[in-house]
Amino acid sequence: VTEGTVVRWLKQVGDSVKLNEVIVEVETAKAIVPVESPAAGRLAEILARDGVTVQMSQPLGTVSPI
């Protein structure tokens, strides 16, 4: 699998997130994959909106420490 499409964000910019909390879902050719936050903090920015196709390992958003 080399790419996926952002299905929906479960958090909005400014929301608190926990380490490993699912924050966005991405659909690949095989399944819808939950993507977890890599750190605790606040969702600072969404780089790939719903419906956007991204390459695997491309940043989807940023989390800033609280």
Long-range contacts (C-beta under 8 A, 24 or more apart in sequence): 1-28, 1-29, 1-30, 1-56, 2-55, 2-56, 3-28, 3-53, 3-54, 3-55, 3-56, 4-28, 4-33, 4-53, 4-54, 4-56, 5-51, 5-52, 5-53, 5-54, 6-48, 6-49, 6-50, 6-51, 6-52, 6-53, 6-54, 6-60, 7-32, 7-50, 8-50, 9-46, 9-50, 9-61, 11-43, 12-43, 13-43, 13-44, 13-45, 13-46, 14-42, 14-43, 15-42, 15-43, 16-41, 16-42, 16-66, 17-41, 17-42, 17-43, 17-63, 23-61, 24-60, 24-61, 26-54, 26-60, 35-60, 37-63, 38-63, 39-63, 39-65, 40-65, 40-66, 41-65, 41-66, 42-66
